[in-house]
Amino acid sequence: MTTTPRRTLGVLLFPGFELLDVFGPLEAFGMRLARDHFELVLVAERVGPVPSAQGPQALADLGLDDPRRLDLILVPGGIGTRKEVGNPRIIEWIEKRSATAELVLSVCTGAGLLARAGVLDGRRATTNKASFAWVVEQGPHVDWIEEARWVEDGNLFTSAGVSAGIDMTLAVIAKLTGPELAEQIATAMEYDWHRDPTWDPFASVHGLV
C-alpha cells in the first residue's frame, strides 16, 4: 500500500441533504483501515445540527467561515439542493473551496450546486438520473454524461444518485492511496463495489439512453 499524507475531507451539509450521500462515503473514508489517510469534518452555514431529507440530524463541526484547510470537499445531494442553488453563501463557499482543494467530489444532485458555482464549466460530469434535467439546468456549460455511475475529470469526481457515491468514493480512495486499500475497505464494508464508472442501468430506466 502506498504511503500518502493524511488529507482532510470536508463534507458540506445543508437542510435536506440526503443521508446516504453523506454517510455512504463517510463510512468508506472513515473506516479504521483508512484513518491514517483521511480526517473527516462536517461543514455547514453554522456549527451544530443540520436536518437531513430523511429527518435525522447531523452535527456540523465547522461553519463556512472556518479557515481550516480542506484537501478534499464533498457536496451531497438531496431535496435541499433545490433551495441551496439560490443560497449565495453556500455557492460562494463551494467556488472558493473548490479552487484550493486537491479533489472536489459530488454525489447525486450535489452536482447541481457545483454547476451553479461554475466549478463544472467546461468539464464532464454526471448526476442522479431521476433528477438529471433539473441538474442540467444549473450548468448549461457542463458536458453532462447521461450514462455513467461516476465521472472523473481532472480533480473533479461526480457520481450518479445516492448509492453511486460509495462506488465513486472507493475509486477516489484507490486513486489517492492505491487500489489495495480500496479493495480492503469494500470487503470490510461487505460492499459489492461497481468498479466500472460506465455501469449505469438507471440511465435507461429514466429514459436518458
C-alpha positions as CSV (number, residue, x, y, z in Angstrom):
1,M,0.0,0.0,0.0
2,T,1.3,3.4,-1.0
3,T,2.2,5.8,1.9
4,T,0.3,9.1,1.4
5,P,-0.1,12.2,3.6
6,R,-3.2,12.5,5.7
7,R,-5.9,14.5,4.0
8,T,-8.8,16.4,5.5
9,L,-12.1,15.8,3.9
10,G,-14.8,18.4,4.4
11,V,-18.4,17.3,3.7
12,L,-20.9,20.1,3.1
13,L,-24.2,19.8,5.0
14,F,-27.4,21.8,4.4
15,P,-31.0,21.3,5.4
16,G,-32.5,18.5,3.3
17,F,-29.2,16.7,2.5
18,E,-29.5,13.0,1.5
19,L,-28.3,10.7,4.3
20,L,-26.6,8.1,2.2
21,D,-25.0,10.7,0.0
22,V,-23.1,11.8,3.1
23,F,-22.7,8.7,5.3
24,G,-22.1,6.2,2.5
25,P,-18.8,8.0,1.5
26,L,-18.0,8.8,5.2
27,E,-18.3,5.1,6.0
28,A,-15.6,4.3,3.4
29,F,-13.3,7.3,4.1
30,G,-13.7,6.8,7.9
31,M,-13.1,3.1,8.2
32,R,-10.2,2.2,10.6
33,L,-8.2,1.0,7.6
34,A,-8.3,4.5,6.2
35,R,-7.7,6.6,9.4
36,D,-4.0,7.1,8.6
37,H,-5.0,8.7,5.3
38,F,-8.2,10.8,5.9
39,E,-9.6,13.1,8.6
40,L,-13.3,13.9,8.3
41,V,-15.2,17.0,9.2
42,L,-18.7,18.2,8.5
43,V,-19.2,21.8,7.4
44,A,-22.4,23.9,7.3
45,E,-23.5,27.5,7.4
46,R,-23.4,27.3,11.2
47,V,-21.9,24.8,13.6
48,G,-24.5,22.5,15.1
49,P,-27.3,20.2,14.0
50,V,-28.5,20.1,10.3
51,P,-31.6,18.1,9.4
52,S,-31.4,15.6,6.6
53,A,-34.0,14.9,4.0
54,Q,-35.0,11.8,5.9
55,G,-35.3,13.6,9.3
56,P,-32.3,12.7,11.4
57,Q,-29.8,15.5,12.0
58,A,-26.1,15.5,11.6
59,L,-23.8,17.8,13.7
60,A,-21.6,20.2,11.7
61,D,-18.1,20.6,13.1
62,L,-17.2,23.8,11.2
63,G,-19.0,26.8,9.9
64,L,-18.5,28.2,6.4
65,D,-16.2,30.9,7.7
66,D,-13.8,28.5,9.4
67,P,-10.4,28.9,7.7
68,R,-9.2,25.3,8.2
69,R,-7.6,23.8,5.1
70,L,-9.7,21.2,3.3
71,D,-7.8,18.9,1.0
72,L,-11.0,17.3,-0.3
73,I,-14.5,18.6,-0.4
74,L,-17.7,16.5,-0.9
75,V,-21.0,18.1,-1.8
76,P,-24.0,15.7,-1.3
77,G,-27.4,15.9,-3.0
78,G,-30.9,15.8,-1.6
79,I,-34.1,17.7,-1.9
80,G,-32.3,20.6,-0.1
81,T,-30.2,21.3,-3.2
82,R,-33.3,22.9,-4.8
83,K,-33.1,25.7,-2.2
84,E,-29.4,25.9,-1.8
85,V,-28.7,26.7,-5.5
86,G,-30.1,30.1,-4.6
87,N,-28.0,30.5,-1.4
88,P,-25.1,32.8,-2.2
89,R,-23.1,31.8,1.0
90,I,-23.2,28.1,0.0
91,I,-22.4,28.8,-3.7
92,E,-19.5,31.1,-2.8
93,W,-18.1,28.6,-0.3
94,I,-18.1,25.9,-3.0
95,E,-16.5,28.2,-5.5
96,K,-13.8,29.3,-3.1
97,R,-13.0,25.9,-1.6
98,S,-13.0,24.1,-5.0
99,A,-10.3,26.5,-6.2
100,T,-7.9,25.3,-3.4
101,A,-8.9,21.6,-2.9
102,E,-6.9,18.7,-4.3
103,L,-10.1,16.9,-5.2
104,V,-13.8,18.0,-5.4
105,L,-16.5,15.4,-5.2
106,S,-20.3,15.4,-5.5
107,V,-22.9,12.8,-5.0
108,C,-26.3,12.9,-6.7
109,T,-27.8,16.4,-7.1
110,G,-24.8,17.9,-5.3
111,A,-23.5,18.3,-8.9
112,G,-26.2,21.0,-9.3
113,L,-24.5,23.0,-6.6
114,L,-21.1,22.5,-8.2
115,A,-22.6,23.6,-11.5
116,R,-24.2,26.7,-10.1
117,A,-20.9,27.7,-8.6
118,G,-19.2,27.4,-12.0
119,V,-16.9,24.6,-10.8
120,L,-18.0,22.2,-13.6
121,D,-17.9,24.7,-16.5
122,G,-16.2,23.1,-19.5
123,R,-15.9,19.7,-17.7
124,R,-17.5,16.3,-17.9
125,A,-19.9,15.4,-15.1
126,T,-22.9,13.3,-14.1
127,T,-25.6,13.2,-11.5
128,N,-28.8,11.5,-10.3
129,K,-30.6,10.2,-13.4
130,A,-34.1,10.8,-11.9
131,S,-33.2,14.5,-11.4
132,F,-31.0,14.8,-14.5
133,A,-33.0,17.5,-16.2
134,W,-33.1,19.8,-13.2
135,V,-29.3,19.5,-12.6
136,V,-28.5,20.2,-16.2
137,E,-30.4,23.4,-15.9
138,Q,-28.0,24.5,-13.2
139,G,-25.0,24.1,-15.5
140,P,-25.6,24.9,-19.2
141,H,-21.8,25.0,-19.9
142,V,-21.1,21.5,-18.5
143,D,-20.6,18.4,-20.6
144,W,-23.3,16.2,-18.8
145,I,-22.8,12.5,-19.2
146,E,-26.2,10.7,-19.3
147,E,-24.9,7.2,-18.8
148,A,-22.3,6.9,-16.0
149,R,-22.0,5.6,-12.5
150,W,-19.5,8.3,-11.8
151,V,-17.3,10.6,-13.9
152,E,-13.7,11.7,-13.2
153,D,-12.5,14.8,-15.0
154,G,-9.2,16.1,-13.7
155,N,-9.6,16.8,-10.0
156,L,-13.4,16.6,-10.2
157,F,-15.4,13.5,-9.3
158,T,-19.2,13.5,-9.8
159,S,-21.5,10.5,-9.1
160,A,-24.9,9.4,-10.0
161,G,-27.6,9.0,-7.4
162,V,-27.2,8.2,-3.7
163,S,-25.5,4.7,-3.5
164,A,-23.3,5.6,-6.5
165,G,-21.4,7.9,-4.2
166,I,-19.9,4.8,-2.5
167,D,-18.6,3.4,-5.7
168,M,-17.1,6.9,-6.5
169,T,-15.6,7.1,-3.1
170,L,-13.8,3.8,-3.4
171,A,-12.4,4.9,-6.8
172,V,-11.2,8.1,-5.1
173,I,-9.5,6.1,-2.3
174,A,-7.9,3.9,-4.9
175,K,-6.6,6.9,-6.8
176,L,-5.1,8.6,-3.7
177,T,-3.8,5.6,-1.8
178,G,-3.7,2.7,-4.2
179,P,-6.2,0.0,-5.1
180,E,-5.3,-2.4,-2.3
181,L,-6.8,-0.2,0.4
182,A,-10.0,0.5,-1.6
183,E,-10.4,-3.3,-2.0
184,Q,-9.9,-3.9,1.7
185,I,-12.4,-1.2,2.6
186,A,-15.0,-2.6,0.2
187,T,-14.5,-6.1,1.7
188,A,-14.7,-4.7,5.3
189,M,-18.0,-3.0,4.4
190,E,-19.3,-6.2,2.7
191,Y,-20.0,-3.9,-0.2
192,D,-20.2,-5.1,-3.8
193,W,-18.1,-2.3,-5.4
194,H,-19.0,-1.5,-9.0
195,R,-15.6,-0.6,-10.4
196,D,-16.7,0.3,-13.9
197,P,-17.6,4.0,-14.0
198,T,-19.7,3.4,-17.1
199,W,-22.0,0.9,-15.4
200,D,-25.4,2.6,-15.2
201,P,-28.6,0.7,-15.5
202,F,-30.6,3.7,-14.2
203,A,-29.9,5.9,-17.3
204,S,-32.2,3.7,-19.3
205,V,-34.8,3.4,-16.5
206,H,-35.2,7.2,-16.6
207,G,-35.1,7.4,-20.5
208,L,-31.8,9.1,-20.8
209,V,-30.3,6.5,-23.2
